[in-house]
Amino acid sequence: TLANTKSAKKQLRVNARKRLRNKPVLSLCKTSITNAEKLIFSGELETAQKATVTAISSLDKAAEKKIIHPNNAARRKSRLMKKLNEAQASSSS
């Protein structure tokens, strides 16, 4: 292994445990964002709004648990809302 010292070997084990714990949360974030975007681009804005709220909630939870950086969550939320708002603006005009 790359790790030579006892503490480095322990850190590998700790990181592996954390990765397993964080994976479902990250996966949920990605899935909910993808679902919201699909609905936005297909033009189902009523359902897209609900899906976007769910996606934002999952991003907030991930940021709160320090699984992703708060700025990362903010950036993803901003991009998602921008897409939703543009879709709503184009449908209303």
Secondary structure, DSSP 8 states (H G I E B T S, - for coil): ----SHHHHHHHHHHHHHHHHHHHHHHHHHHHHHHHHHHHHHT-HHHHHHHHHHHHHHHHHHHHTTSS-HHHHHHHHHHHHHHHHHHHHHHH-
